[in-house]
């Protein structure tokens, strides 16, 4: 069982920091939901012991999230993430260009294919892509 708990994962330091930020944000949201419920149950009494406990926990989780996010930024996760997205975009564009080249389209059809591809890219929403 100890080996299962301490198993090694194939994750980069940047991905680990990004995961830590996401988990910390999830905890903040969960604690804030508990605070909201406790406040409703106490009819808005900020002096209620349960409300005060969840308020304290909320502050701790927000502080942890801020520290984790700062560590992530300091480590260059944001820049690395942007570079990764740019690279993926260039790869998609390169593959699309090669496919269109192999289809031996006329210049007019080639322009139309690229225009349609751009139109479709603009229509896509990131939330829809994450579900797939």
N, C-alpha and C positions, 0 to 999 in steps of 0.2 A: 504494500500500500504506500509506503514511503517513496518508492520509486515512481508511482503514479503521481503523487503530489509534487514531487521535485523533478518531474520529467523535463527534458530539454525541448524547447520549442524553436522552430526555425523562424525567427523574427529579428529584424534589424533593430538597432537602437532607436532609429527614427520612428519606425512603426510602433515600437514599444511605448515611446513617449506619446505618440498620437493616440494610441489605445488608452493610455493612462488619462489623457485629457478627456477623451470621450466617456470613459467610465466615471471620472470625477464629475463631469457635467450631468451624467445620468443620476448620480447620487444626489447632487444638488436639487435636481428636479423632483426626485422621490422625497427627499426631506422637506422640500417646500410644500409638496402635496400633503404630507403629514401635518405640517404647521397649519396649513389652510383648514384641514379637517379639525384639528385641535381648537383652532380659533373659533370655528363655527360651533363646535360643541360647547365652548365656554362663552357663547354669545358675545364674542369680541372682547372678552376680558383679558387684556394683555398681562395682568398680574396672576393669571391662573398658572399653577405649577406646571401643568402639561404644556401649555402654550410657551411658557418661559424655557422649558427644557428643549422643545423643538426649535425655538428661536435661537437658542445657544448652539444647537446642533447645526442649524442652517448657516450660522455665521462661520462655524468651524469648516463645514464642507465648502463654502464659498472661498474661504481662505486657502484651503487645500487646492481647489480648482485653479485659483489665481497663481499659486506657486507652481503647480504642474504646468499650466499654460506658459508661464514665464520660462521655466526650464526648457520647455519645448521650443520656444522662440529663440532662447539663448543658444540652443543646440543646432539651430538652423533648420528645424523641421519645416517651417513655413516655406523657406526658400527651396528646400529639397522637394517639397510637395509641388510647388509651382513648376520647378524644372521637370519633374516627372510628368506633369500634365502637359507641358509644352512638348516634351519628347513624344508622348503618346499621340498628341495632335499632329505632329510632323509625320509620325509613322502612318497614321490613318490617311493623311493627305498623300503621302508617297505611294501607299498601296492603291489608293483610289486612282491616282495618276497612272500607275502601271497597268491597272485593269483597263482603264479607258484606252491606253496606248495599245494594248493587246487586242482590243475590239476593233481596232483600225477604223475608228469613226471619222466621218468627214469633219472638217474644221467647224462647221456650223453645229453638227451633232455633238462634237466634243465640248464646245462652249455651252450648249444646252445641258449636257450631262453634268458639267461642273456647277452650273447655275442651279440645277435641281438638287445636287448634293449639298450646296451651301444653304439652299432653302430648307431642306430637311434637317440640317444641323441646327439651324436657328429655331426650328419648331420643337426640337427635343427639350425636355425638361429633365434636369439631373435627378429629381425624385422618381421619375418614371424609370430611369435607367437602373437605379439601385434596387428596384423591386424584381428585376429580371435576373 
